[in-house]
Amino acid sequence: MKLLRHGEFGNEKPGIIDHEGKIRDLSSHIPDINGDSINSESLKKIGAINLSTLPIVSNDTRLGACVGNVGKFLCIGLNYSDHAAESGLPVPSEPILFSKATSAIVGPNDNVEIPRNSSETDWEVELGIIIGKKAKYINENEAEEYIAGYCVVNDVSERAFQIKREGQWTKGKSCDTFGPTGPYLVTKDEIPDVQNLKMYLDVNGKRMQDGSTNTMIFSAKHIVYYLSQFMSLNPGDVIATGTPPGVGLGMKPPVFLNAGDTMKLGIEGLGEQNQICIQG
């Protein structure tokens, strides 16, 4: 299934894509797409609905982030072997963990704000994992049971804030609008091999990132297992799993985003995002 949220920011309603690609409203069955509605039992009930009986939503409607009320927005750094090489950094022996503030989360096609005093705002297409069941001290071979589905994340980053200013990466990752998420929560049964998905990102129509999840150092299952050894992962939590090469920081000379620039990005089977950069 491809689940989504539609409507005005802060007042999104649950939806689903039918077999003809139309958006159908799920409000008569569930109040939202969030941690309460993406457990296996709830997803099974949604899967049994006759979608033709649901109201059609205009394709012009705004799409919100594909999961609401996110408790944790966790991210993995340097998780693609070719991106690590691009960055001139060694392959990490364990997943590098950082967080984005949940206030950074926006819809897949919402504007991205270039922060005030920003000089190095960058792009990162990433595979997002959405947790569907509480995970704590789990085994890697059972990790998939705890995943509700996958989505596209643009891990927008301000590199000067992230690297050149004192402290941790969080402040360079958490600016408002730095977490476009969606368009869909694609349930895991629709993705036969999450470790072999093509992914891309264009800036102003030029292909910048052209990669695949097959160069991930740590797999989606390993990441869920690993993080569960340090903290509980709860339904609705989102994990961004790293980016392939082609980020602006890695170019010679580096290239960064400006107001008026456009981004288009997507992952095979998970949909596409489109954003316009504006001055914050």
FITILO-551093 format. One record per residue (C-alpha): residue number from 1; residue in three letters; x, y, z. Coordinates in Angstrom, 1 decimal. Layout:
# residues N
 pos code      x      y      z
 NUM  Ala      X      Y      Z
...
***
This chain:
# residues 280
 pos code      x      y      z
   1  Met    0.0    0.0    0.0
   2  Lys    1.0    3.6   -0.5
   3  Leu   -0.3    5.6    2.4
   4  Leu   -0.2    9.4    2.5
   5  Arg   -1.5   12.5    4.3
   6  His   -3.2   15.3    2.5
   7  Gly   -4.5   18.8    3.3
   8  Glu   -3.2   22.0    5.0
   9  Phe   -0.2   21.9    7.2
  10  Gly   -1.1   20.8   10.6
  11  Asn   -4.6   19.6    9.5
  12  Glu   -3.7   16.7    7.2
  13  Lys   -6.0   13.8    6.7
  14  Pro   -5.1   10.2    6.0
  15  Gly   -5.2    8.9    2.4
  16  Ile   -4.2    6.0    0.2
  17  Ile   -3.4    5.5   -3.5
  18  Asp   -5.8    3.2   -5.3
  19  His   -5.0    0.8   -8.1
  20  Glu   -5.5    3.6  -10.7
  21  Gly   -3.2    6.0   -9.0
  22  Lys   -6.0    8.1   -7.5
  23  Ile   -5.8    9.5   -4.0
  24  Arg   -8.6    8.2   -1.8
  25  Asp   -9.5    9.7    1.6
  26  Leu   -9.2    7.3    4.6
  27  Ser  -10.8    9.6    7.2
  28  Ser  -13.8    7.4    7.7
  29  His  -11.6    4.5    8.8
  30  Ile   -8.6    6.1   10.7
  31  Pro   -7.9    9.6   12.1
  32  Asp   -4.4    9.9   10.7
  33  Ile   -1.3    8.0    9.4
  34  Asn    0.8    7.9   12.5
  35  Gly    2.2    5.5   15.1
  36  Asp   -1.3    4.4   16.2
  37  Ser   -2.4    3.4   12.7
  38  Ile    0.6    1.7   11.1
  39  Asn    0.9   -1.4   13.2
  40  Ser    0.5   -4.7   11.4
  41  Glu   -3.1   -5.2   12.6
  42  Ser   -4.2   -1.8   11.5
  43  Leu   -2.4   -2.1    8.2
  44  Lys   -4.2   -5.4    7.6
  45  Lys   -7.6   -3.7    8.2
  46  Ile   -6.7   -0.9    5.8
  47  Gly   -5.6   -3.4    3.2
  48  Ala   -9.1   -5.1    3.3
  49  Ile  -10.9   -1.8    2.5
  50  Asn  -12.7   -1.6   -0.8
  51  Leu  -10.9    1.5   -2.0
  52  Ser  -13.5    2.3   -4.6
  53  Thr  -15.9    3.2   -1.8
  54  Leu  -13.7    5.9   -0.5
  55  Pro  -13.9    9.6   -1.6
  56  Ile  -11.5   10.7   -4.3
  57  Val   -9.1   13.5   -3.4
  58  Ser   -8.0   16.0   -6.0
  59  Asn   -4.5   15.4   -7.3
  60  Asp   -3.9   19.1   -6.7
  61  Thr   -4.3   18.8   -3.0
  62  Arg   -1.2   19.5   -0.9
  63  Leu    0.6   16.4    0.5
  64  Gly    1.9   16.4    4.0
  65  Ala    4.6   14.4    5.5
  66  Cys    3.6   10.7    5.0
  67  Val    3.6   10.1    8.8
  68  Gly    2.3   12.4   11.5
  69  Asn    3.2   13.0   15.1
  70  Val    6.7   11.7   14.7
  71  Gly    8.4   11.0   18.0
  72  Lys   12.0   10.6   16.8
  73  Phe   13.7   11.6   13.6
  74  Leu   16.9    9.7   13.6
  75  Cys   19.6    9.8   10.9
  76  Ile   22.6    7.8    9.9
  77  Gly   25.7    9.6    8.5
  78  Leu   28.3    8.3    5.9
  79  Asn   26.3    5.2    5.2
  80  Tyr   27.1    4.8    1.5
  81  Ser   30.6    3.6    0.6
  82  Asp   30.7    5.8   -2.5
  83  His   29.6    8.9   -0.4
  84  Ala   32.3    8.2    2.2
  85  Ala   34.9    8.0   -0.6
  86  Glu   33.5   11.3   -2.0
  87  Ser   33.9   12.9    1.4
  88  Gly   37.4   11.6    1.8
  89  Leu   36.4    9.9    5.0
  90  Pro   37.0    6.3    6.2
  91  Val   34.1    3.8    6.1
  92  Pro   32.7    3.8    9.7
  93  Ser   32.8    0.6   11.7
  94  Glu   29.4    1.3   13.3
  95  Pro   26.5    3.4   12.1
  96  Ile   27.0    7.2   12.8
  97  Leu   23.9    8.4   14.6
  98  Phe   22.5   12.0   14.7
  99  Ser   19.1   13.5   15.1
 100  Lys   17.0   16.0   13.2
 101  Ala   14.4   18.0   15.1
 102  Thr   10.9   16.8   14.3
 103  Ser   10.0   20.5   13.7
 104  Ala   12.0   20.2   10.5
 105  Ile    9.5   17.8    9.0
 106  Val    7.4   19.1    6.1
 107  Gly    5.5   17.7    3.1
 108  Pro    7.4   16.3    0.0
 109  Asn    6.6   19.3   -2.2
 110  Asp    6.7   22.1    0.4
 111  Asn    9.1   25.0    0.0
 112  Val   12.6   24.6    1.6
 113  Glu   13.7   27.7    3.5
 114  Ile   17.4   28.8    3.2
 115  Pro   18.1   29.8    6.8
 116  Arg   19.2   33.3    7.6
 117  Asn   23.0   33.6    7.7
 118  Ser   23.3   30.4    5.6
 119  Ser   26.1   30.0    3.1
 120  Glu   26.2   26.2    2.6
 121  Thr   22.7   24.7    2.4
 122  Asp   22.9   21.3    0.8
 123  Trp   20.8   18.4   -0.4
 124  Glu   20.7   14.7    0.4
 125  Val   18.2   12.1   -1.0
 126  Glu   17.8    9.3    1.5
 127  Leu   15.8    6.1    2.1
 128  Gly   13.6    6.6    5.2
 129  Ile   12.5    3.7    7.4
 130  Ile    9.2    4.1    9.3
 131  Ile    8.9    2.0   12.5
 132  Gly    5.6    0.1   12.9
 133  Lys    6.2   -1.8   16.2
 134  Lys    8.1   -1.0   19.4
 135  Ala   11.7   -2.3   19.0
 136  Lys   14.0   -2.7   22.0
 137  Tyr   17.0   -5.0   22.1
 138  Ile   15.9   -6.9   19.0
 139  Asn   17.9   -9.3   16.9
 140  Glu   18.9   -8.3   13.4
 141  Asn   17.2  -11.3   11.8
 142  Glu   13.9  -10.1   13.2
 143  Ala   14.3   -6.4   12.5
 144  Glu   12.1   -6.4    9.4
 145  Glu    9.1   -7.3   11.7
 146  Tyr    9.4   -3.9   13.3
 147  Ile    9.4   -1.9   10.0
 148  Ala    6.0   -0.6    8.8
 149  Gly    7.4    0.7    5.5
 150  Tyr    9.7    3.1    3.7
 151  Cys    9.7    6.6    2.3
 152  Val   11.8    9.3    0.6
 153  Val   13.5   11.8    2.8
 154  Asn   15.5   14.9    1.7
 155  Asp   18.0   15.4    4.5
 156  Val   18.6   19.0    3.8
 157  Ser   21.7   20.2    5.6
 158  Glu   23.5   23.5    6.3
 159  Arg   27.1   22.5    6.1
 160  Ala   28.6   25.6    7.8
 161  Phe   26.2   25.1   10.7
 162  Gln   26.9   21.4   10.8
 163  Ile   30.7   21.3   10.4
 164  Lys   32.2   24.7   10.9
 165  Arg   30.3   25.8   14.0
 166  Glu   31.0   24.4   17.5
 167  Gly   29.0   21.4   18.7
 168  Gln   27.2   18.4   17.1
 169  Trp   25.6   18.1   13.7
 170  Thr   22.1   18.6   14.9
 171  Lys   21.9   22.4   14.4
 172  Gly   23.0   22.0   10.8
 173  Lys   20.3   19.4   10.2
 174  Ser   17.3   20.7   12.0
 175  Cys   16.4   24.1   10.5
 176  Asp   12.7   24.6    9.7
 177  Thr   11.7   22.7    6.4
 178  Phe   15.0   20.6    6.4
 179  Gly   13.0   17.3    6.5
 180  Pro   10.7   16.8    3.5
 181  Thr    9.2   13.4    4.0
 182  Gly    7.1   11.3    1.6
 183  Pro    5.1   11.5   -0.6
 184  Tyr    4.1    8.0    0.6
 185  Leu    4.6    5.5    3.3
 186  Val    5.1    2.5    1.1
 187  Thr    4.4   -0.7    3.1
 188  Lys    7.3   -3.1    3.2
 189  Asp    5.4   -5.8    1.3
 190  Glu    5.5   -3.6   -1.9
 191  Ile    9.3   -3.4   -1.8
 192  Pro   10.8   -6.8   -2.7
 193  Asp   14.5   -5.7   -2.1
 194  Val   15.0   -2.5   -0.2
 195  Gln   18.7   -2.9   -0.6
 196  Asn   18.5   -2.5   -4.4
 197  Leu   16.6    0.7   -5.1
 198  Lys   17.7    3.4   -7.6
 199  Met   17.7    6.9   -6.2
 200  Tyr   18.3   10.3   -7.6
 201  Leu   18.3   14.1   -7.0
 202  Asp   18.2   16.9   -9.5
 203  Val   18.9   20.6   -8.8
 204  Asn   17.6   23.1  -11.4
 205  Gly   17.1   20.1  -13.8
 206  Lys   20.7   18.9  -13.5
 207  Arg   21.3   15.4  -12.1
 208  Met   23.4   15.7   -9.0
 209  Gln   22.8   12.3   -7.2
 210  Asp   22.4    9.1   -9.1
 211  Gly   22.8    6.2   -6.7
 212  Ser   21.4    3.0   -5.3
 213  Thr   20.7    1.6   -1.9
 214  Asn   22.9   -1.3   -2.9
 215  Thr   26.0    0.7   -1.8
 216  Met   24.7    1.2    1.8
 217  Ile   27.3    0.1    4.3
 218  Phe   24.7   -0.8    6.9
 219  Ser   21.4   -2.3    5.7
 220  Ala   18.0   -1.1    6.8
 221  Lys   17.6   -4.2    9.0
 222  His   21.0   -3.7   10.6
 223  Ile   20.2    0.0   11.4
 224  Val   16.9   -0.9   13.1
 225  Tyr   18.6   -3.7   15.1
 226  Tyr   21.6   -1.4   16.0
 227  Leu   19.5    1.6   17.2
 228  Ser   17.3   -0.7   19.3
 229  Gln   20.3   -1.6   21.4
 230  Phe   20.5    2.1   22.6
 231  Met   16.9    3.3   22.7
 232  Ser   13.4    2.1   22.1
 233  Leu   12.2    2.7   18.6
 234  Asn    8.5    3.5   18.7
 235  Pro    5.8    3.3   16.0
 236  Gly    5.9    6.3   13.8
 237  Asp    9.6    7.0   14.4
 238  Val   11.5    7.9   11.2
 239  Ile   15.1    6.9   10.4
 240  Ala   16.9    8.5    7.4
 241  Thr   19.6    6.0    6.4
 242  Gly   22.2    8.1    4.6
 243  Thr   22.8    9.4    1.1
 244  Pro   24.7    8.4   -2.0
 245  Pro   27.4   10.6   -3.6
 246  Gly   26.6   13.9   -5.4
 247  Val   26.0   16.2   -2.5
 248  Gly   27.0   19.9   -3.0
 249  Leu   29.7   19.7   -0.4
 250  Gly   31.5   16.9   -2.3
 251  Met   31.8   18.9   -5.5
 252  Lys   35.0   20.7   -6.6
 253  Pro   34.4   23.6   -6.0
 254  Pro   31.4   23.0   -3.6
 255  Val   27.9   24.0   -4.9
 256  Phe   25.2   25.0   -2.5
 257  Leu   21.5   26.0   -2.7
 258  Asn   20.2   29.5   -3.2
 259  Ala   16.7   31.0   -3.1
 260  Gly   14.9   30.2   -6.4
 261  Asp   16.7   26.8   -6.9
 262  Thr   14.5   23.7   -7.4
 263  Met   15.0   20.2   -6.3
 264  Lys   13.5   17.0   -7.7
 265  Leu   14.3   13.7   -6.0
 266  Gly   13.0   10.2   -5.7
 267  Ile   13.6    6.5   -4.9
 268  Glu   12.4    3.6   -7.1
 269  Gly    9.0    2.5   -5.9
 270  Leu    8.7    5.2   -3.2
 271  Gly    7.7    8.2   -5.2
 272  Glu    9.1   11.7   -5.9
 273  Gln    9.5   15.0   -4.2
 274  Asn    9.7   18.5   -5.7
 275  Gln   10.8   21.6   -3.8
 276  Ile   11.5   25.3   -4.4
 277  Cys   14.1   27.0   -2.2
 278  Ile   13.0   30.3   -0.7
 279  Gln   14.8   32.7    1.6
 280  Gly   14.0   32.1    5.3
***
